[in-house]
Amino acid sequence: MTSRYDIRTLWRVPSACLLALCLLPACRSYTEKTSRAMVLFERGQFEQAEKLFEKTSFTGSTFLSGAEAGMAALVGGDLDAAITNLTKAATFAADIEDQSILDPAALAQSLTSLTLSETMTDYKGEGYERVMVHACLGLAYLAKGSVEDLLVEIRRANDLLKAEESLYETKYQAGGFGHLLSAIGYELRGEYDEAYIDYLDLYDKGLGLPLVGPALVRLSRRLFRDDDHERFVAEFGEVPELPDDAAKVVLLAGVGMGPQKVEARLDVPTSDGIYSWSVPAYSARPQFVQGLEIRAGDLAATSVVVEDVAQIAEKNLSDRMLYLSVRSAVRSVLKQKLAQEMRKEHGEGAFLIAQIFSIVSERADLRSWLTLPSTWQAARLYPRPGPVDLVVAAQGGETVHLGTYELEPGETLFVLVRTIGPRTYAQVIGGRSVTEPAAQVPVESENPTPSIP
């Protein structure tokens, strides 16, 4: 916590005030500083965006350099670079993560600490961003085929989420993407009882029910949980047994762009001086695509939202708003008291400089993970093994023909998708690419939609 003595020391040196006054107008917000990299990201030039984001001197934040570069690499298909960069972000925030898990109240101490300006602190991510770092690491490890590493990251994400909920005494509709990844990982290992727990967590949070419901029906039947099976059949309907050799096609998609921070500001002139109050607020970015359809031959399924990142970001900020508002108000009062002392010691000119500096230095912290999607969505199909023609169609955006893939009996093929504006970027993990498309015999799809010719 920055003491009153620290602020007084700065203010008692007029040359320091004047220098800071000259420099502050040149300071740009995080959104402005990273605009060049964001343009590259939005144009689909992911490698170039990654290289820019990797420079801490460019972002001004080790955490955000790792998170932004990691996301650019993940969308661009460079899984090793994604893991390296996301791990850098997680490592930088590890101390506050450990504190929050061991003692959620420790987070409150950092929230009540006082600094000259919000932007002068090391940025280690908002609570939901730290959770998302580990979820994205989990996705990258899943794509690499490292299920054990996936499960480690999701356990960490779940622990962090519980700490946030404990601190603010609330429940977020969060963690859905992590629970889904964890369930998939356990299913790949044949640990269906563990997968069942993750699907139950999704069910309890009301997330992705068109996808989760059929999974609970199947697993409750497989695990002989008769009471649960009866309850879930009544809610979602009976789901037929899958053939033993059925393959799986799983769509995992980040849709759209998450919100960005803007400044909410109030300057109040009084007889003693101008009191400035400034806090961040989230502003939604335009969303072109609402959802996706995955087609595998004659089968089709529409994606469902398993985590609303934009909604969680706004809720998380709302929970911290009291802390941020009080900190801004206290800073403003202290600065005005010190401005009055500057007037007594150095005259009206120094007081005027102090007033201007007080206004300019009271800035909201607008740093946030800009490359996060607005929502995480998923869908699943169960085609028979053999060649299957894959297509991803964005509702309000592009349709991408991924080609034909040969699926082995029981194999799981993943389609990782990110939509940015109307553009759709997809990569296929698994299967064997073949040149000639083939007719597909439909078996069944969860959350089905009619095939589109």
Secondary structure as the mmCIF struct_conf table of DSSP 4:
data_model
#
loop_
_struct_conf.conf_type_id
_struct_conf.id
_struct_conf.beg_label_comp_id
_struct_conf.beg_label_asym_id
_struct_conf.beg_label_seq_id
_struct_conf.end_label_comp_id
_struct_conf.end_label_asym_id
_struct_conf.end_label_seq_id
HELX_RH_AL_P HELX_RH_AL_P1 ARG A 4 TRP A 11
TURN_TY1_P TURN_TY1_P1 ARG A 12 ARG A 12
HELX_RH_AL_P HELX_RH_AL_P2 PRO A 14 LEU A 23
HELX_RH_3T_P HELX_RH_3T_P1 LEU A 24 ALA A 26
HELX_RH_AL_P HELX_RH_AL_P3 TYR A 30 LYS A 33
TURN_TY1_P TURN_TY1_P2 THR A 34 THR A 34
HELX_RH_AL_P HELX_RH_AL_P4 SER A 35 GLU A 42
TURN_TY1_P TURN_TY1_P3 ARG A 43 GLY A 44
HELX_RH_AL_P HELX_RH_AL_P5 PHE A 46 PHE A 53
TURN_TY1_P TURN_TY1_P4 GLU A 54 GLU A 54
HELX_RH_AL_P HELX_RH_AL_P6 THR A 56 THR A 59
BEND BEND1 GLY A 60 GLY A 60
HELX_RH_AL_P HELX_RH_AL_P7 THR A 62 GLY A 76
TURN_TY1_P TURN_TY1_P5 GLY A 77 GLY A 77
HELX_RH_AL_P HELX_RH_AL_P8 LEU A 79 PHE A 92
TURN_TY1_P TURN_TY1_P6 ALA A 93 ALA A 93
HELX_RH_AL_P HELX_RH_AL_P9 ALA A 94 LEU A 102
TURN_TY1_P TURN_TY1_P7 PRO A 104 PRO A 104
HELX_RH_AL_P HELX_RH_AL_P10 ALA A 105 THR A 112
BEND BEND2 LEU A 116 LEU A 116
HELX_RH_3T_P HELX_RH_3T_P2 GLU A 118 MET A 120
BEND BEND3 THR A 121 THR A 121
HELX_LH_PP_P HELX_LH_PP_P1 ASP A 122 TYR A 123
HELX_RH_AL_P HELX_RH_AL_P11 GLY A 127 LYS A 144
TURN_TY1_P TURN_TY1_P8 GLY A 145 GLY A 145
HELX_RH_AL_P HELX_RH_AL_P12 VAL A 147 TYR A 168
TURN_TY1_P TURN_TY1_P9 GLU A 169 GLU A 169
BEND BEND4 GLN A 173 GLN A 173
HELX_RH_AL_P HELX_RH_AL_P13 GLY A 176 LEU A 188
TURN_TY1_P TURN_TY1_P10 ARG A 189 GLY A 190
HELX_RH_AL_P HELX_RH_AL_P14 TYR A 192 ASP A 204
TURN_TY1_P TURN_TY1_P11 LYS A 205 GLY A 206
BEND BEND5 GLY A 208 GLY A 208
HELX_RH_AL_P HELX_RH_AL_P15 LEU A 209 ARG A 222
TURN_TY1_P TURN_TY1_P12 LEU A 223 PHE A 224
HELX_RH_AL_P HELX_RH_AL_P16 ASP A 226 PHE A 236
HELX_LH_PP_P HELX_LH_PP_P2 PRO A 240 PRO A 243
TURN_TY1_P TURN_TY1_P13 ASP A 244 ASP A 245
STRN STRN1 LYS A 248 VAL A 255
BEND BEND6 GLY A 256 GLY A 256
STRN STRN2 GLN A 260 THR A 270
TURN_TY1_P TURN_TY1_P14 SER A 271 ASP A 272
STRN STRN3 GLY A 273 SER A 283
HELX_LH_PP_P HELX_LH_PP_P3 ALA A 284 PRO A 286
STRN STRN4 LEU A 292 ALA A 296
TURN_TY1_P TURN_TY1_P15 GLY A 297 ASP A 298
STRN STRN5 LEU A 299 THR A 302
STRN STRN6 VAL A 304 ASP A 308
HELX_RH_AL_P HELX_RH_AL_P17 VAL A 309 HIS A 346
HELX_RH_AL_P HELX_RH_AL_P18 GLU A 348 SER A 361
TURN_TY1_P TURN_TY1_P16 LEU A 370 THR A 371
BEND BEND7 SER A 374 SER A 374
STRN STRN7 THR A 375 TYR A 382
HELX_LH_PP_P HELX_LH_PP_P4 PRO A 383 ARG A 384
BEND BEND8 PRO A 385 PRO A 385
STRN STRN8 GLY A 386 ALA A 394
TURN_TY1_P TURN_TY1_P17 GLN A 395 GLY A 396
BEND BEND9 GLY A 397 GLY A 397
STRN STRN9 THR A 399 LEU A 407
TURN_TY1_P TURN_TY1_P18 PRO A 409 GLY A 410
STRN STRN10 THR A 412 ILE A 420
TURN_TY1_P TURN_TY1_P19 GLY A 421 PRO A 422
STRN STRN11 ARG A 423 ILE A 429
BEND BEND10 GLY A 430 GLY A 431
STRN STRN12 ARG A 432 VAL A 434
BEND BEND11 THR A 435 GLU A 436
STRN STRN13 GLU A 444 SER A 445
BEND BEND12 GLU A 446 ASN A 447
STRN STRN14 PRO A 448 PRO A 448
#
